[in-house]
Amino acid sequence: MNDSKPVAVNILDKEYLISCNDDEREQLHTAVTFLNMKMKEVKESGKVIGSERVAVMTALNISHELLAYKRHNADYTNSIDKTITRLKNKLDEALTNGKQLEIHQ
């Protein structure tokens, strides 16, 4: 069941109505706060003029950060996977050698 209701939010001093479920409102407000902070950073840098350009530059910056995070997370996951595989192989080898020792005793 979709209980979407319009929620008024302010982004860079403009009001927007966003359709949102009750259980997603807190996340929406957190996202709006984050977006406002990032947009103000871009606007205050003085390098970008105009709301649309500020929005596009902010979107590009956030996209860049997200992709860098995903890349870092993927690298970390690969590193963990390799470590687990290496440890599993060492355990298998130790167990195999242990069984061979038991047989020879």
FENHUJO-V166675 format. One record per residue. N is the residue number from 1. PHI is phi in whole degrees, 0 to 359 (999 if undefined). PSI is psi in degrees with one decimal (NA if undefined). D_FIRST is the distance of its C-alpha to the first C-alpha in whole Angstrom. Layout:
# FENHUJO-V166675
n=N phi=PHI psi=PSI d_first=D_FIRST
n=N phi=PHI psi=PSI d_first=D_FIRST
This chain:
# FENHUJO-V166675
n=1 phi=999 psi=130.7 d_first=0
n=2 phi=261 psi=109.4 d_first=4
n=3 phi=257 psi=40.7 d_first=6
n=4 phi=292 psi=133.4 d_first=9
n=5 phi=227 psi=147.7 d_first=12
n=6 phi=290 psi=136.0 d_first=16
n=7 phi=238 psi=129.2 d_first=18
n=8 phi=276 psi=126.6 d_first=22
n=9 phi=229 psi=152.4 d_first=24
n=10 phi=250 psi=124.1 d_first=27
n=11 phi=236 psi=116.8 d_first=29
n=12 phi=51 psi=50.3 d_first=32
n=13 phi=66 psi=18.3 d_first=33
n=14 phi=238 psi=139.3 d_first=30
n=15 phi=269 psi=137.6 d_first=27
n=16 phi=229 psi=143.6 d_first=24
n=17 phi=260 psi=121.9 d_first=21
n=18 phi=242 psi=127.2 d_first=18
n=19 phi=285 psi=128.2 d_first=14
n=20 phi=207 psi=139.8 d_first=13
n=21 phi=287 psi=152.9 d_first=10
n=22 phi=303 psi=-39.5 d_first=12
n=23 phi=284 psi=-4.1 d_first=12
n=24 phi=251 psi=-0.4 d_first=14
n=25 phi=298 psi=-42.5 d_first=16
n=26 phi=298 psi=-43.0 d_first=19
n=27 phi=296 psi=-38.5 d_first=19
n=28 phi=299 psi=-46.7 d_first=19
n=29 phi=295 psi=-36.3 d_first=22
n=30 phi=295 psi=-43.1 d_first=24
n=31 phi=295 psi=-41.3 d_first=24
n=32 phi=296 psi=-42.8 d_first=25
n=33 phi=298 psi=-45.1 d_first=28
n=34 phi=298 psi=-46.5 d_first=29
n=35 phi=299 psi=-44.4 d_first=29
n=36 phi=301 psi=-43.3 d_first=31
n=37 phi=299 psi=-46.9 d_first=33
n=38 phi=294 psi=-40.5 d_first=34
n=39 phi=293 psi=-38.0 d_first=34
n=40 phi=295 psi=-37.4 d_first=37
n=41 phi=300 psi=-46.5 d_first=39
n=42 phi=295 psi=-45.0 d_first=39
n=43 phi=297 psi=-43.8 d_first=40
n=44 phi=287 psi=-15.9 d_first=42
n=45 phi=293 psi=-22.0 d_first=44
n=46 phi=78 psi=-0.4 d_first=45
n=47 phi=273 psi=-16.9 d_first=45
n=48 phi=233 psi=130.9 d_first=42
n=49 phi=241 psi=137.6 d_first=42
n=50 phi=102 psi=134.8 d_first=40
n=51 phi=301 psi=-41.5 d_first=36
n=52 phi=295 psi=-43.2 d_first=35
n=53 phi=293 psi=-38.3 d_first=37
n=54 phi=299 psi=-43.6 d_first=36
n=55 phi=297 psi=-43.8 d_first=33
n=56 phi=294 psi=-45.1 d_first=34
n=57 phi=296 psi=-39.1 d_first=36
n=58 phi=296 psi=-43.9 d_first=34
n=59 phi=299 psi=-41.2 d_first=31
n=60 phi=295 psi=-42.4 d_first=34
n=61 phi=296 psi=-45.2 d_first=35
n=62 phi=295 psi=-40.5 d_first=32
n=63 phi=299 psi=-42.6 d_first=31
n=64 phi=299 psi=-46.3 d_first=35
n=65 phi=298 psi=-42.6 d_first=34
n=66 phi=297 psi=-45.4 d_first=31
n=67 phi=295 psi=-38.3 d_first=33
n=68 phi=295 psi=-40.7 d_first=36
n=69 phi=297 psi=-45.5 d_first=34
n=70 phi=298 psi=-41.5 d_first=32
n=71 phi=296 psi=-44.8 d_first=36
n=72 phi=297 psi=-43.2 d_first=37
n=73 phi=296 psi=-41.0 d_first=34
n=74 phi=295 psi=-42.6 d_first=35
n=75 phi=298 psi=-42.3 d_first=39
n=76 phi=296 psi=-44.9 d_first=38
n=77 phi=298 psi=-43.3 d_first=36
n=78 phi=298 psi=-40.8 d_first=39
n=79 phi=297 psi=-43.9 d_first=41
n=80 phi=296 psi=-43.9 d_first=40
n=81 phi=301 psi=-43.6 d_first=39
n=82 phi=296 psi=-40.2 d_first=43
n=83 phi=295 psi=-43.8 d_first=44
n=84 phi=297 psi=-43.3 d_first=42
n=85 phi=298 psi=-43.7 d_first=44
n=86 phi=298 psi=-44.0 d_first=47
n=87 phi=294 psi=-40.1 d_first=47
n=88 phi=299 psi=-44.1 d_first=46
n=89 phi=298 psi=-40.4 d_first=49
n=90 phi=294 psi=-41.0 d_first=51
n=91 phi=296 psi=-45.1 d_first=50
n=92 phi=301 psi=-43.5 d_first=50
n=93 phi=295 psi=-42.6 d_first=54
n=94 phi=295 psi=-41.6 d_first=55
n=95 phi=294 psi=-40.2 d_first=53
n=96 phi=296 psi=-45.6 d_first=55
n=97 phi=295 psi=-36.7 d_first=58
n=98 phi=296 psi=-41.2 d_first=58
n=99 phi=294 psi=-38.8 d_first=58
n=100 phi=294 psi=-37.4 d_first=61
n=101 phi=294 psi=-40.2 d_first=63
n=102 phi=296 psi=-39.3 d_first=62
n=103 phi=293 psi=-39.3 d_first=64
n=104 phi=282 psi=-14.3 d_first=67
n=105 phi=281 psi=NA d_first=68
